[in-house]
Amino acid sequence: MKYMIIIQGTQADYDAMGGTSVPGEPAWTKQDVQAMVGFMQKLNEDLAASGELVDGQGLTAPSDGGLVTAGEDGRPVVSKDGYGVEEPVIAGFWVLECKDFERAAQIAAHIHQCPVPEGATNPPVIVRPIGDEPPVA
């Protein structure tokens, strides 16, 4: 069965990883970033070797993205103003082929051990089964 493992972050998390100290988040050093990237690279190599990795990507900062909503007339409105600046958004994901939820959760628990600087936020890691195609009536 396929599972999506999701990590979240805020704009403040991205700013801190870029070396800017923000309220509640220490500035990351180059060594902090290298430790995180090394951990993720090894994880991806291990998942690929086990045949469980389908895909995995890190996403750019929320300030790079946008939001599409419906305007008053129902037509799409694209906005880049403030999307993901305060609230957590998806920072990265893995799509995995695992034998069961327990294995996916085991991988998520390992991801949660990714090194971060002392005092940095370590948000939850989300595990979601990917549903099969719904039956067509």
matplotlib code that plots the C-alpha trace (Angstrom):
import matplotlib.pyplot as plt

x = [0.0, 1.2, 1.6, 2.4, 4.7, 4.4, 6.6, 5.4, 7.0, 6.3, 8.0, 9.8, 11.2, 12.6, 14.0, 15.7, 17.2, 18.5, 20.4, 18.0, 17.1, 13.3, 11.1, 10.9, 13.4, 17.2, 19.2, 20.6, 24.3, 25.8, 26.7, 23.1, 21.8, 24.4, 23.5, 19.8, 20.5, 22.9, 20.2, 17.6, 20.0, 20.9, 17.2, 16.3, 19.2, 18.0, 14.4, 15.4, 17.6, 14.6, 12.3, 10.0, 10.7, 8.3, 9.0, 10.2, 10.6, 11.4, 9.4, 10.6, 9.5, 5.8, 6.6, 7.5, 4.0, 0.5, -3.1, -6.0, -9.4, -12.8, -13.6, -17.1, -18.0, -16.8, -13.8, -10.3, -8.2, -4.5, -2.8, 0.7, -0.1, 0.7, 0.2, 1.8, 3.6, 2.0, 0.4, 2.3, 2.3, 3.8, 7.5, 8.3, 6.9, 7.7, 5.4, 6.3, 5.2, 5.1, 3.7, 1.5, 0.8, 3.2, 6.1, 5.2, 4.9, 8.3, 9.8, 8.0, 9.4, 12.9, 12.2, 11.2, 14.7, 16.2, 18.8, 17.8, 19.6, 18.9, 15.7, 14.4, 10.9, 10.5, 7.0, 5.0, 5.5, 2.2, 1.4, -1.5, -2.5, -3.0, -6.5, -7.3, -9.3, -12.9, -15.3, -17.1, -20.9]
y = [0.0, 3.5, 6.1, 9.8, 11.0, 14.8, 17.2, 20.8, 24.1, 27.8, 30.8, 31.3, 27.8, 28.5, 31.9, 30.2, 27.5, 30.4, 31.7, 34.4, 34.3, 34.7, 34.7, 31.1, 29.7, 29.9, 30.7, 27.6, 27.4, 26.0, 22.8, 22.5, 22.6, 20.1, 17.7, 17.9, 17.4, 14.5, 12.8, 13.2, 12.0, 8.9, 8.3, 8.6, 6.2, 3.7, 3.9, 3.5, 0.5, -1.1, -0.5, 1.6, 5.0, 6.0, 9.8, 12.4, 16.1, 19.1, 22.2, 25.8, 28.5, 29.3, 32.9, 31.4, 29.9, 31.1, 30.4, 30.0, 30.8, 31.7, 35.4, 36.8, 36.1, 32.5, 33.1, 32.0, 34.5, 33.9, 35.4, 35.4, 37.7, 36.0, 32.4, 30.1, 32.9, 32.1, 28.7, 25.5, 24.2, 21.2, 21.5, 18.1, 14.7, 11.1, 8.7, 5.2, 1.7, 0.0, -3.4, -1.7, 1.4, 0.2, 0.3, 3.7, 5.0, 3.4, 5.5, 8.6, 8.1, 7.9, 11.1, 12.8, 12.2, 14.4, 16.6, 20.2, 22.9, 23.1, 25.1, 24.6, 23.4, 19.8, 19.5, 16.3, 14.0, 13.1, 9.6, 9.3, 6.2, 7.0, 5.8, 3.5, 5.0, 5.2, 2.9, 4.4, 3.9]
z = [0.0, -0.7, 2.1, 2.0, 4.8, 5.2, 7.1, 7.8, 8.3, 8.4, 6.8, 10.1, 9.9, 6.4, 7.5, 10.4, 8.1, 6.0, 8.9, 10.2, 13.8, 14.3, 17.4, 18.7, 16.2, 16.4, 13.3, 11.7, 10.9, 7.8, 9.8, 11.0, 7.4, 6.3, 9.1, 8.1, 4.4, 5.1, 7.2, 4.5, 1.7, 3.7, 4.4, 0.7, -0.2, 2.3, 1.2, -2.5, -1.6, 0.2, -2.7, -0.6, -2.1, -4.8, -4.7, -2.2, -2.5, -0.3, -1.1, -1.3, 1.2, 1.6, 0.4, -3.0, -3.4, -3.7, -3.2, -5.7, -4.3, -5.8, -6.1, -5.4, -9.0, -8.7, -11.0, -9.8, -7.9, -7.5, -4.4, -3.2, -0.3, 3.0, 2.0, 4.6, 6.4, 9.8, 9.5, 8.9, 5.3, 3.6, 3.6, 2.1, 1.5, 0.6, -1.2, 0.0, -0.9, 2.5, 3.6, 6.3, 8.3, 11.1, 8.6, 7.3, 10.9, 11.7, 8.8, 10.0, 13.5, 12.0, 10.0, 13.3, 14.6, 11.9, 13.5, 14.2, 16.2, 19.9, 20.5, 17.0, 16.4, 15.5, 14.1, 13.9, 10.9, 9.3, 7.9, 5.4, 3.4, -0.2, -1.2, -4.1, -7.0, -5.9, -7.7, -10.6, -10.4]

ax = plt.figure().add_subplot(projection="3d")
ax.plot(x, y, z, "-o")
ax.set_aspect("equal")
plt.show()
